[in-house]
Amino acid sequence: MAKHRGRGIASINYPIGMNLGGDPSQALVHSNPSGKFTVSLSSIDLGQGMKSVTRQICAETLGVPVEDVYVDTADSDTGPHCMGSFASRGTHRVGNAVMAAAKEARGVMMEAAAEELEVNAADLDTDGRGNIHVKGAPHRSISTKDVAIAAQFRQGKTISGRGIFLVPLSEVNPETGEMSPATCYAHACLVAEVEVDDETGEVAMVRMDSAYELGRALNPRLVEQQLVGGAWMGISHALFETPEPYYPDPSHGPRDFVEYLMPGPGDICPHDIAVLERPAADGPFGAKGPGEMCANPVLPAVANAIFNAVGVRMDELPITPEKVLRAIKAQGGARPQARR
Amino acid sequence: MTKTPLQFRHNGRDVALFVDGGVNLLVALRELIGDMTPKFGCGQGGCGACSVLIDGELHLSCLTLAETVNGRAVETLDGLRDGPNLHPLQRAFMEHFAAQCGYCTPGMLMAAKALLDRNPSPTRAEVIEAISGNICRCTGYEPIINAVLAVATSGRARA
């Protein structure tokens, strides 16, 4: 009876968003007379940070401080349409829609500023601090607030913009069945090290090392947070969680958090993450999205690590101590594989 | 049904109310006092979202009969900040991105406060032990552990 260490690797190629019906999202951007901007979305931020990221995208596109942008989400009664927060699509799809809306609003804002400064709009630029000035002549400037006031009360203009991002529905090649279900893909590779107890069947996480390629990380701290939390969820799916432990037999299903097991703070392990940035051609500022991909490579890597440790191929999730013990018994004992 | 008069300290202020027999402290805090910071997660002590301090000790308010806190001091997340100033733990949670959806955060903060009040310089293992009754589904716990450790080590010598 012993504890065996093993190491496993997995790589992921993950499509951003879906293509069923085109997968569109819309955004509306408008200013109020204080010169601050509101982004209206129906998209939902569950804590993954879409509000922060769309705020950054809008501010950057408009050329105004991020503090001057407010993002209003998750009201499908009043907001423009969104397909939803799933398929790692938020940053990419909603971000692109916000970018398009902000671009249109910026055009109106610059026209309104041009009228006030009596210059051509093409000669104007924003300074990112709430002012619009003549290129090469920073003293010839007007604040976005004064532009908003002028547009509202003198020029009779709404500084606003509409945006939609719609991937055209992919045609299926009748000869080959080939289609393009997604426009960009994120990638990940993860190495998991585990310790398997051949007496109890328990699998303990020892460490993880991973690399994620997700376009440009628009908010590196949020990306890191997503990757750390998502890897935990991967451990949970690999080793703990299931609503139907004896599927398809529904008996013994968990009824509460005492029976629905998840890794606790003592079950996590050191995780070293490298973020690689390879901007996507059609992403907002090159972003793809970490999304679901952050959990996915953990599962096969853990299963491979268990094989490496005790020589059993686990093909049903979650990999519970009971399943590991049965597999080891069926094979006549643990058979540690060569470590590479 | 007869109601029972109940008086206790709530975040440093005296409160007096009438409760039905069998009402738990979580319901009393949220529905009768209007302090929405303790969260209802599971209602049976499995998740820690409703954690509060009673006379300085960590308790699950969903499993505590309201009548049992008569004459005692109850602290919730609502009383953690000092006026406009956040508690060091709240600041550390922000700085370490220790919250995503935020539903577990009130309970986590109270569990962390209970720990630091009795042990100002805990080890990582002690922090893990202290929050092990609180479920978080977003962060993977690592940022929460780091946030608590940052407060434990800042300004205090750590073993």
Interface residues (C-beta under 8 A of the other chain):
Chain A: L46 G47 Q48 G49 R221 L222 E224 Q225 V228 G229 G230 A231 W232 M233 D256 F257 V258 M262 G264 P265 G266 I268 H271
Chain B: G41 C42 Q44 G46 C47 F97 A99 Q100 C101 G102 V127 I128 E129 I131 S132 I135 R137 C138 T139 G140 Y141 E142 P143 I144 I145
